[in-house]
C-alpha cells in the first residue's frame, strides 16, 4: 500500500507537469505533493500514540489530498491507498463515511477530466472502493479470529501444562509415600518390635536380647542408607543434566520466573561446588526472592554470586520497603524463611547476614567456606 501510494502520487505529479507545462498553479501542486508525501512518511511519528494525534494526522493527509484534487483532478487515484489508511485509523462507521466521501470526490474529479459523461467514471470508483473495503474488513475479521484462536491455544497449553504439573506432583507424592512405607516405615516398625523383644528378654536371655539389638542396628543402618538415597534423589531439579549453580540462578532470574526485575551477575572465576553447597545457595536464593515478592514491594533485585577463592558468597539486594532486623515482627511471630536460611548456611559452616532499614531496601548475604583442594 505504501509503495502504491507513492507510485500513484508520483505518476499524478508527472502527468500534471507533462500535460500542463508552465501553469501558474504548478508551484502549488509541487508544494502540496511534497507536503502530502512528508505527512504520509511521518505518519508513525505524527500519528501515534494517542487517538487524537492519529485523527489529526489523518485529517491533515486527507486535507492535503483534497487540495491537490481540486487543483489537479488527476491526483484522485491516490485515494485507493488512503482508503486503507482511513480504515486502519478510524472506527468502522467513521472509516466507511470517509471512504464514501473520498469516493465521491474521486468521481467528481474524474468527471472534470472527461470531455463528456462516461458511465465508467461514475461506477468504477465506487466499485473499486467497495472491493478495497470488503477486502480490508474480511482481512481484519480473519486476523481477529486468528488472534482469538491463538489466545485459546495458549490458554489451553497453559492449562494443560498446569494439569500435567499437578498430576506429576501427585504421582511423585504417591511414589515417595510408597517408597517411605516400604522402606523407612517398615524398617522403623521392625526396629520397634526388635527393641521391645530385647527389652522383654534382657533379664532372662541376654544373648537373645543382644541379637535383637544388633539386628535392629543393622535395620537402622539400612534405613539411614535409604534416607540418604531419598535426599540425593530429591536434589533440586535445576541441576539436572549437569547444570551448574550459575545456570540455575540465571534461570531463577529470568522474567518468566519472577514478578520483579532480577539482575544476575557472577564475579570471580567459577569453580565446581559440592552438591550440598549448590543446593543450599539455590534454596536460599529461592527463599529470598519469595520474601522480596511477598513482603518487600520491590521493583528491582540484584542477585550476585561471588567466587572469592576460599569462599563463595551469594548476595541478594532489593530496593523494597526494608525493615528493622532487630525489631520484633507484629504479633511476636517470626516467619520461617530467615531461620531456615541461617540453618542451611550454619550446616555448611558459613554465615548469613541481613542489612536493612525501613525505606532503604534489604541486602542478604550468604557466605559459605570452600574446602581447599
TINU-167102 format. One record per residue (C-alpha): x, y, z. Coordinates in steps of 0.25 Angstrom, whole numbers, plus 5000, padded with zeros to 4 digits. Layout:
> X  Y  Z
> X  Y  Z
...
***
This chain:
> X  Y  Z
> 5000  5000  5000
> 5011  5010  5003
> 5018  5007  4990
> 5005  5008  4983
> 5002  5022  4989
> 5016  5028  4985
> 5015  5022  4971
> 5001  5028  4969
> 5006  5041  4975
> 5018  5042  4966
> 5010  5038  4954
> 5000  5048  4956
> 5010  5059  4958
> 5018  5055  4945
> 5005  5055  4938
> 5001  5069  4942
> 5015  5074  4939
> 5014  5068  4925
> 5000  5072  4922
> 5001  5086  4928
> 5015  5092  4926
> 5017  5106  4931
> 5004  5106  4938
> 5003  5117  4950
> 4998  5106  4959
> 5010  5097  4957
> 5018  5102  4969
> 5005  5100  4978
> 5004  5086  4972
> 5018  5082  4975
> 5018  5088  4989
> 5005  5081  4993
> 5011  5068  4987
> 5023  5069  4995
> 5015  5072  5007
> 5006  5060  5005
> 5018  5051  5003
> 5024  5056  5016
> 5011  5055  5024
> 5010  5041  5019
> 5024  5037  5022
> 5024  5043  5036
> 5011  5036  5040
> 5017  5027  5050
> 5023  5039  5057
> 5012  5049  5056
> 5000  5039  5057
> 5003  5032  5070
> 5002  5029  5081
> 4988  5035  5085
> 4975  5035  5077
> 4975  5050  5076
> 4988  5050  5069
> 4984  5040  5059
> 4972  5047  5055
> 4979  5060  5054
> 4989  5054  5045
> 4979  5047  5036
> 4971  5060  5035
> 4984  5067  5030
> 4987  5056  5020
> 4973  5056  5015
> 4972  5071  5014
> 4985  5072  5006
> 4980  5061  4996
> 4967  5069  4995
> 4974  5082  4991
> 4982  5074  4981
> 4970  5068  4975
> 4963  5082  4974
> 4976  5087  4967
> 4978  5075  4959
> 4968  5064  4957
> 4978  5054  4953
> 4982  5052  4967
> 4969  5046  4970
> 4974  5032  4969
> 4983  5034  4981
> 4970  5031  4988
> 4972  5016  4988
> 4983  5015  4998
> 4976  5026  5006
> 4964  5017  5007
> 4973  5007  5015
> 4979  5018  5023
> 4965  5022  5028
> 4960  5008  5030
> 4973  5005  5039
> 4972  5019  5047
> 4957  5021  5049
> 4946  5013  5055
> 4937  5005  5046
> 4926  5014  5043
> 4935  5027  5042
> 4944  5020  5033
> 4932  5016  5024
> 4928  5030  5024
> 4942  5035  5020
> 4943  5025  5009
> 4929  5029  5003
> 4934  5044  5003
> 4947  5041  4997
> 4940  5032  4986
> 4930  5044  4983
> 4942  5053  4981
> 4949  5043  4972
> 4936  5042  4963
> 4935  5057  4963
> 4950  5059  4959
> 4949  5048  4948
> 4937  5055  4942
> 4944  5068  4942
> 4955  5061  4934
> 4945  5055  4924
> 4941  5062  4912
> 4927  5057  4913
> 4918  5048  4922
> 4925  5034  4924
> 4917  5023  4932
> 4931  5016  4935
> 4935  5029  4942
> 4923  5029  4951
> 4922  5014  4954
> 4937  5009  4954
> 4942  5017  4966
> 4930  5012  4976
> 4933  4998  4971
> 4948  4999  4974
> 4945  5006  4987
> 4935  4995  4991
> 4945  4984  4987
> 4956  4990  4995
> 4947  4992  5007
> 4942  4978  5006
> 4956  4972  5005
> 4961  4980  5017
> 4948  4977  5026
> 4950  4962  5022
> 4965  4962  5026
> 4962  4969  5039
> 4952  4959  5043
> 4961  4947  5039
> 4972  4953  5047
> 4963  4955  5059
> 4959  4940  5058
> 4973  4936  5057
> 4977  4944  5069
> 4965  4938  5077
> 4970  4924  5073
> 4984  4927  5077
> 4979  4932  5090
> 4971  4920  5092
> 4983  4911  5089
> 4992  4918  5098
> 4982  4917  5109
> 4979  4902  5107
> 4994  4900  5106
> 4996  4907  5120
> 4984  4899  5126
> 4990  4886  5120
> 5004  4889  5126
> 4998  4892  5140
> 4990  4880  5139
> 5002  4871  5136
> 5010  4878  5147
> 4999  4875  5157
> 4998  4861  5152
> 5013  4859  5153
> 5013  4865  5167
> 5002  4855  5171
> 5009  4844  5165
> 5023  4847  5171
> 5016  4849  5185
> 5010  4835  5183
> 5023  4829  5179
> 5030  4835  5191
> 5019  4831  5201
> 5020  4816  5195
> 5035  4817  5196
> 5035  4822  5210
> 5025  4812  5214
> 5032  4800  5208
> 5046  4804  5213
> 5047  4814  5225
> 5034  4811  5231
> 5035  4796  5231
> 5049  4797  5236
> 5045  4806  5248
> 5034  4796  5251
> 5043  4785  5251
> 5053  4792  5260
> 5042  4795  5269
> 5038  4781  5270
> 5052  4776  5272
> 5055  4786  5283
> 5042  4782  5290
> 5046  4768  5289
> 5060  4771  5294
> 5054  4779  5306
> 5046  4767  5310
> 5057  4757  5309
> 5068  4765  5314
> 5068  4759  5328
> 5064  4744  5324
> 5072  4743  5312
> 5083  4753  5310
> 5089  4747  5297
> 5076  4747  5290
> 5073  4762  5294
> 5087  4766  5289
> 5084  4759  5276
> 5071  4767  5275
> 5079  4779  5277
> 5089  4776  5267
> 5078  4773  5257
> 5071  4786  5260
> 5084  4793  5258
> 5086  4787  5244
> 5072  4791  5240
> 5075  4805  5245
> 5087  4805  5236
> 5079  4801  5224
> 5069  4811  5227
> 5079  4822  5228
> 5085  4818  5215
> 5071  4819  5209
> 5068  4832  5215
> 5081  4837  5209
> 5077  4832  5195
> 5064  4839  5197
> 5071  4852  5200
> 5080  4850  5188
> 5068  4847  5179
> 5061  4860  5184
> 5072  4869  5180
> 5068  4882  5173
> 5063  4878  5158
> 5070  4891  5154
> 5083  4883  5154
> 5078  4872  5145
> 5087  4870  5133
> 5099  4875  5139
> 5095  4889  5140
> 5103  4898  5150
> 5099  4908  5161
> 5101  4919  5151
> 5091  4913  5141
> 5081  4911  5152
> 5082  4925  5157
> 5081  4931  5143
> 5068  4923  5141
> 5063  4927  5154
> 5065  4942  5150
> 5058  4940  5137
> 5046  4949  5134
> 5036  4937  5133
> 5041  4932  5147
> 5038  4944  5155
> 5029  4956  5156
> 5040  4966  5159
> 5052  4970  5151
> 5064  4962  5155
> 5079  4965  5150
> 5088  4953  5152
> 5103  4955  5152
> 5115  4946  5154
> 5128  4951  5160
> 5141  4944  5160
> 5145  4930  5154
> 5134  4920  5156
> 5139  4907  5162
> 5132  4893  5164
> 5123  4894  5176
> 5119  4882  5185
> 5105  4878  5183
> 5101  4882  5197
> 5106  4896  5195
> 5099  4897  5181
> 5086  4893  5187
> 5087  4901  5199
> 5090  4914  5192
> 5080  4911  5181
> 5069  4909  5192
> 5074  4922  5199
> 5072  4930  5186
> 5058  4924  5184
> 5054  4927  5198
> 5060  4941  5198
> 5053  4944  5184
> 5040  4939  5190
> 5041  4948  5202
> 5044  4960  5193
> 5032  4957  5184
> 5023  4955  5196
> 5027  4965  5206
> 5037  4976  5201
> 5029  4982  5190
> 5042  4984  5182
> 5043  4987  5167
> 5058  4982  5165
> 5066  4971  5171
> 5081  4969  5169
> 5086  4955  5170
> 5101  4953  5171
> 5109  4941  5172
> 5124  4943  5176
> 5135  4933  5176
> 5146  4939  5186
> 5156  4927  5186
> 5153  4921  5199
> 5138  4924  5200
> 5126  4926  5191
> 5117  4938  5194
> 5102  4940  5190
> 5097  4954  5191
> 5082  4958  5189
> 5079  4973  5189
> 5066  4979  5187
> 5060  4993  5186
> 5048  4990  5194
> 5042  4996  5207
> 5052  4989  5216
> 5051  4986  5231
> 5058  4986  5244
> 5065  4973  5246
> 5066  4975  5261
> 5051  4978  5263
> 5041  4968  5267
> 5031  4966  5256
> 5016  4969  5258
> 5009  4960  5267
> 5022  4954  5272
> 5022  4943  5261
> 5034  4941  5252
> 5034  4935  5239
> 5042  4922  5235
> 5049  4928  5223
> 5061  4934  5230
> 5063  4924  5241
> 5063  4913  5230
> 5073  4920  5222
> 5082  4922  5235
> 5081  4907  5238
> 5085  4904  5224
> 5097  4913  5224
> 5101  4908  5238
> 5101  4894  5234
> 5111  4897  5223
> 5120  4905  5233
> 5116  4919  5227
> 5109  4931  5232
> 5097  4939  5227
> 5096  4954  5229
> 5084  4963  5227
> 5085  4978  5225
> 5073  4986  5224
> 5066  4999  5229
> 5051  5004  5227
> 5050  5010  5213
> 5065  5007  5210
> 5063  4993  5204
> 5070  4980  5208
> 5083  4973  5206
> 5084  4958  5209
> 5098  4951  5208
> 5101  4937  5210
> 5115  4933  5211
> 5120  4918  5210
> 5134  4914  5212
> 5140  4905  5201
> 5149  4893  5205
> 5164  4894  5200
> 5167  4884  5189
***
